């Protein structure tokens, strides 16, 4: 019961009702005694008082205590531990995800973008102590989520990603540079970027190789993933009859992606289907871990049960006493 707090302390104003109840009881008690007119009370002075005389207010005391305990229960007593800094094993990771229109190709199930999201969410769920961030890029790039250990929020932001959120295109260099910007202040021993794309850099003010060299300067490893099967894949194309899928050649700049991985001491992977993409994340999951500081939020436990048990015991005890020791005759 240490560090006890109350979620609804305003209910303690209910204690004020106890005062008029006590006043009412005292007034009623004075008027409830039977009276008889006699010439003298001296004959009763030496009559011993029984235990019932001393216990006559016991039932009322029980009711006052029960009311007080019920008010305390309504105030929701809780125990909580103070927030504390916890040293945990983990690494800092930024996932840079291509959200260009070509990620809607259906050589993955249901398409490249949704498959990448699903596998990434599974990966995040297994990295409890890691700080993970999310950068998305297409024709431009922005940070969807900074580094965080709150993976619930991160996963929700992942689920909100849709193609068309930003200008279409493939600015690999911008996506990589934005990810580096999120990691450059990190003090973790291991700083990693997982870069997923299915195209060739064709937009952005920063060249992918230049961004890789900057990453290397900050000690950041980049694991590049080319998403898309070899040959041709069904792409969505807008026609006069609506969106239709046409087989188009898969163009991934593997040479550049390999170069990025080589410069940053990372590794290049090619994901040609959902299963292969999962295997890639499993390999990345085996990365070294470093110690990071995590703010551990306090957990609260409801502590009303001891008070409820006392209320139940007092009610039972009152019933027994009222119908035995202090039983009144009508």
C-alpha positions as CSV (number, residue, x, y, z in Angstrom):
1,X,0.0,0.0,0.0
2,X,3.0,2.3,-0.4
3,X,2.8,5.3,-2.7
4,X,-1.0,5.2,-2.5
5,X,-2.8,7.8,-4.6
6,X,-6.5,8.5,-5.3
7,X,-7.9,8.8,-8.9
8,X,-11.0,10.6,-7.7
9,X,-10.1,12.6,-4.6
10,X,-13.1,14.9,-5.0
11,X,-15.2,12.1,-3.5
12,X,-13.6,12.8,-0.1
13,X,-15.9,15.8,0.2
14,X,-18.4,13.1,1.0
15,X,-16.9,12.9,4.5
16,X,-18.8,16.2,5.3
17,X,-22.0,14.2,5.3
18,X,-20.8,12.3,8.3
19,X,-21.1,15.4,10.6
20,X,-24.8,16.0,10.2
21,X,-25.4,12.2,10.6
22,X,-23.5,12.2,14.0
23,X,-25.5,15.3,15.1
24,X,-28.8,13.7,14.1
25,X,-27.8,10.5,16.0
26,X,-27.0,12.4,19.2
27,X,-30.3,14.3,19.1
28,X,-32.3,11.2,18.3
29,X,-30.5,9.3,21.1
30,X,-31.4,11.9,23.7
31,X,-35.1,11.7,22.7
32,X,-35.3,7.9,22.5
33,X,-34.9,7.1,26.2
34,X,-38.1,6.0,28.0
35,X,-39.2,8.1,31.0
36,X,-41.2,7.4,34.1
37,X,-42.2,9.8,36.9
38,X,-40.8,8.6,40.2
39,X,-40.1,10.5,43.5
40,X,-36.4,9.6,43.6
41,X,-33.6,7.9,41.5
42,X,-31.5,7.0,44.4
43,X,-32.6,3.4,44.2
44,X,-31.0,3.1,40.8
45,X,-27.6,4.6,41.6
46,X,-26.1,1.3,42.6
47,X,-27.5,-0.7,39.8
48,X,-24.5,-2.0,37.8
49,X,-24.3,-1.1,34.1
50,X,-24.2,-4.1,31.8
51,X,-21.9,-4.5,28.7
52,X,-24.9,-3.7,26.5
53,X,-24.9,-0.2,27.9
54,X,-21.3,0.4,26.7
55,X,-21.9,-1.3,23.4
56,X,-25.2,0.5,22.5
57,X,-23.4,2.9,20.1
58,X,-21.4,0.2,18.5
59,X,-23.8,-0.3,15.5
60,X,-23.8,3.4,14.8
61,X,-20.0,3.4,14.9
62,X,-19.9,0.5,12.4
63,X,-22.2,2.5,10.0
64,X,-20.0,5.6,10.2
65,X,-16.9,3.5,9.4
66,X,-18.7,1.8,6.5
67,X,-19.7,5.1,5.0
68,X,-16.1,6.4,5.3
69,X,-14.8,3.3,3.7
70,X,-17.3,3.5,0.8
71,X,-16.3,7.1,0.2
72,X,-12.7,6.0,0.1
73,X,-13.5,3.2,-2.4
74,X,-15.3,5.8,-4.6
75,X,-12.1,7.9,-4.5
76,X,-10.4,5.0,-6.3
77,X,-7.3,4.2,-4.2
78,X,-4.3,3.2,-6.3
79,X,-0.7,2.3,-5.7
80,X,1.9,3.6,-8.1
81,X,5.7,3.5,-8.5
82,X,7.6,6.6,-9.3
83,X,8.8,7.1,-12.9
84,X,12.4,5.8,-13.2
85,X,15.1,5.8,-15.7
86,X,15.9,2.2,-16.8
87,X,19.0,1.1,-18.7
88,X,17.9,-1.3,-21.4
89,X,19.6,-3.2,-24.2
90,X,18.7,-1.8,-27.6
91,X,19.7,0.1,-30.7
92,X,18.4,3.2,-32.5
93,X,16.7,2.4,-35.8
94,X,15.1,4.5,-38.4
95,X,12.9,2.8,-41.0
96,X,12.9,4.8,-44.3
97,X,10.0,3.7,-46.4
98,X,9.3,4.4,-50.0
99,X,5.7,5.4,-50.5
100,X,5.8,6.2,-54.2
101,X,3.0,5.0,-56.6
102,X,5.1,2.1,-57.8
103,X,4.9,0.6,-54.2
104,X,1.3,-0.3,-55.2
105,X,2.5,-3.0,-57.5
106,X,1.0,-6.4,-56.8
107,X,4.0,-8.7,-57.0
108,X,3.6,-8.8,-53.2
109,X,0.4,-9.6,-51.3
110,X,-1.6,-7.4,-51.3
111,X,0.9,-5.0,-52.7
112,X,4.5,-3.8,-51.9
113,X,3.5,-1.0,-49.6
114,X,1.1,-3.0,-47.4
115,X,3.5,-5.9,-47.3
116,X,6.3,-3.6,-46.2
117,X,4.1,-2.1,-43.5
118,X,3.0,-5.5,-42.2
119,X,6.5,-6.9,-41.9
120,X,7.8,-3.7,-40.4
121,X,5.1,-3.7,-37.7
122,X,6.0,-7.3,-36.9
123,X,9.6,-6.3,-36.6
124,X,8.9,-3.4,-34.3
125,X,6.7,-5.5,-32.0
126,X,9.7,-7.8,-31.4
127,X,12.1,-4.9,-30.6
128,X,10.7,-3.9,-27.2
129,X,13.7,-2.0,-25.9
130,X,14.8,-0.3,-29.1
131,X,14.1,3.3,-30.0
132,X,12.6,3.3,-33.5
133,X,11.6,6.1,-35.8
134,X,9.9,6.3,-39.2
135,X,10.7,8.4,-42.3
136,X,8.7,8.2,-45.5
137,X,9.8,9.4,-48.9
138,X,8.5,9.7,-52.4
139,X,9.2,12.8,-54.4
140,X,10.1,14.4,-51.1
141,X,10.6,13.2,-47.6
142,X,9.4,13.9,-44.1
143,X,9.5,12.3,-40.6
144,X,6.4,10.4,-39.8
145,X,7.6,9.5,-36.2
146,X,10.9,10.5,-34.4
147,X,12.8,8.0,-32.4
148,X,10.6,6.6,-29.7
149,X,10.2,3.6,-27.4
150,X,6.4,4.1,-27.5
151,X,5.9,1.4,-30.2
152,X,2.1,1.6,-29.9
153,X,2.1,5.1,-31.3
154,X,4.7,4.2,-33.9
155,X,2.6,1.2,-35.1
156,X,-0.5,3.4,-35.3
157,X,1.5,5.9,-37.5
158,X,2.7,3.0,-39.6
159,X,-0.9,1.9,-40.2
160,X,-1.8,5.4,-41.3
161,X,0.7,5.5,-44.2
162,X,-0.9,5.7,-47.6
163,X,0.4,6.2,-51.1
164,X,-0.2,9.8,-52.2
165,X,0.5,11.4,-48.8
166,X,3.3,13.4,-50.5
167,X,4.4,14.3,-54.0
168,X,5.1,11.2,-56.2
169,X,8.6,10.3,-57.3
170,X,11.6,8.5,-55.8
171,X,13.9,10.8,-53.8
172,X,16.1,8.1,-52.2
173,X,18.8,10.6,-51.3
174,X,16.3,12.9,-49.4
175,X,14.8,9.9,-47.5
176,X,18.2,8.8,-46.5
177,X,19.4,12.3,-45.5
178,X,16.3,12.9,-43.4
179,X,16.9,9.6,-41.6
180,X,20.5,10.5,-40.9
181,X,19.2,13.8,-39.4
182,X,17.1,11.8,-37.0
183,X,20.0,9.7,-35.9
184,X,23.0,12.0,-35.9
185,X,22.4,13.2,-32.2
186,X,21.9,9.6,-31.0
187,X,24.4,8.4,-28.3
188,X,23.6,4.7,-29.0
189,X,26.6,2.6,-30.1
190,X,24.5,1.1,-32.9
191,X,22.7,3.4,-35.2
192,X,20.9,1.8,-38.1
193,X,18.8,2.9,-41.1
194,X,16.6,0.3,-42.9
195,X,15.9,1.8,-46.3
196,X,13.2,0.2,-48.4
197,X,12.6,1.3,-52.0
198,X,11.5,-0.2,-55.3
199,X,12.8,2.3,-57.7
200,X,15.6,4.6,-59.0
201,X,16.4,8.0,-57.5
202,X,14.9,10.6,-59.8
203,X,14.1,13.5,-57.5
204,X,15.5,15.4,-54.5
205,X,18.3,17.9,-53.9
206,X,20.6,15.3,-52.3
207,X,22.3,12.5,-54.1
208,X,21.9,9.0,-52.5
209,X,25.7,8.5,-52.4
210,X,26.3,11.9,-50.8
211,X,23.6,11.0,-48.2
212,X,25.4,7.7,-47.6
213,X,28.7,9.4,-47.0
214,X,27.1,11.7,-44.5
215,X,25.6,8.7,-42.7
216,X,29.1,7.1,-42.6
217,X,30.5,10.2,-40.9
218,X,28.0,9.8,-38.1
219,X,28.7,6.1,-37.7
220,X,25.3,5.1,-39.1
221,X,24.9,1.7,-40.9
222,X,22.4,1.6,-43.7
223,X,20.7,-1.7,-44.6
224,X,19.2,-1.2,-48.0
225,X,16.3,-3.3,-49.3
226,X,15.2,-3.5,-52.9
227,X,11.5,-4.3,-53.0
228,X,10.2,-6.0,-56.1
229,X,10.5,-9.3,-58.0
230,X,12.8,-9.8,-61.0
231,X,11.4,-9.1,-64.4
232,X,7.9,-7.6,-64.6
233,X,5.2,-6.8,-62.1
234,X,1.5,-5.6,-62.3
235,X,1.4,-1.8,-61.7
236,X,-1.8,0.3,-61.3
237,X,-2.3,2.5,-64.2
238,X,-5.0,5.2,-64.6
239,X,-7.0,4.7,-67.8
240,X,-10.3,6.1,-69.2
241,X,-11.9,3.0,-67.7
242,X,-10.5,3.6,-64.3
243,X,-7.4,2.0,-62.6
244,X,-6.2,-1.1,-64.4
245,X,-3.1,-3.2,-63.7
246,X,-0.5,-3.6,-66.4
247,X,2.8,-5.6,-66.3
248,X,5.7,-3.2,-66.3
249,X,9.4,-3.8,-65.9
250,X,10.8,-3.7,-62.4
251,X,13.5,-1.1,-62.2
252,X,15.5,-1.1,-59.0
253,X,18.9,0.7,-58.8
254,X,20.6,-2.2,-57.1
255,X,24.1,-0.7,-57.9
256,X,23.3,2.5,-55.9
257,X,21.7,0.5,-53.1
258,X,24.7,-1.8,-52.8
259,X,27.0,1.2,-52.9
260,X,25.1,2.9,-50.0
261,X,25.3,-0.3,-47.9
262,X,29.0,-0.7,-48.7
263,X,29.9,2.9,-47.7
264,X,28.1,2.6,-44.4
265,X,29.3,-0.9,-43.6
266,X,25.7,-2.2,-44.0
267,X,24.3,-4.8,-46.3
268,X,22.0,-4.9,-49.4
269,X,19.0,-7.2,-49.6
270,X,16.6,-8.0,-52.4
271,X,13.1,-8.8,-51.4
272,X,11.2,-10.6,-54.2
273,X,8.2,-11.7,-52.2
274,X,6.6,-11.4,-48.7
275,X,8.5,-14.4,-47.3
276,X,11.9,-13.0,-48.4
277,X,11.0,-9.6,-46.9
278,X,10.3,-11.3,-43.5
279,X,13.6,-13.2,-43.7
280,X,15.5,-9.9,-44.3
281,X,14.0,-8.4,-41.2
282,X,14.9,-11.5,-39.2
283,X,18.5,-11.0,-40.3
284,X,18.5,-7.4,-39.3
285,X,16.9,-8.4,-36.0
286,X,20.2,-10.1,-35.1
287,X,22.1,-6.8,-35.0
288,X,24.3,-6.0,-32.0
289,X,22.6,-4.3,-29.1
290,X,23.7,-1.2,-27.2
291,X,22.6,0.3,-23.8
292,X,20.1,3.1,-24.0
293,X,18.2,5.0,-21.4
294,X,14.5,4.4,-21.3
295,X,11.9,6.4,-19.4
296,X,9.9,3.8,-17.6
297,X,6.3,5.0,-16.8
298,X,4.7,4.0,-13.6
299,X,2.0,1.4,-13.6
300,X,-1.0,1.8,-11.3
301,X,-2.8,-0.9,-9.4
302,X,-6.3,-0.6,-8.1
303,X,-6.3,-1.0,-4.3
304,X,-10.0,-0.8,-3.4
305,X,-10.3,-4.5,-2.6
306,X,-8.9,-4.3,1.0
307,X,-11.4,-1.5,1.8
308,X,-14.2,-3.5,0.2
309,X,-13.3,-6.6,2.3
310,X,-13.4,-4.5,5.5
311,X,-16.8,-3.1,4.5
312,X,-18.2,-6.6,4.0
313,X,-16.8,-7.8,7.3
314,X,-18.2,-4.8,9.2
315,X,-21.7,-5.3,7.6
316,X,-21.6,-9.0,8.5
317,X,-20.5,-8.2,12.1
318,X,-23.2,-5.6,12.4
319,X,-25.9,-8.0,11.4
320,X,-24.6,-10.6,13.8
321,X,-24.4,-8.2,16.8
322,X,-27.7,-6.6,16.0
323,X,-29.5,-9.9,16.0
324,X,-27.7,-11.4,19.0
325,X,-26.0,-9.3,21.7
326,X,-27.8,-6.0,20.9
327,X,-31.1,-7.5,19.8
328,X,-34.0,-5.3,20.7
329,X,-37.5,-6.6,21.7
330,X,-40.3,-4.9,19.8
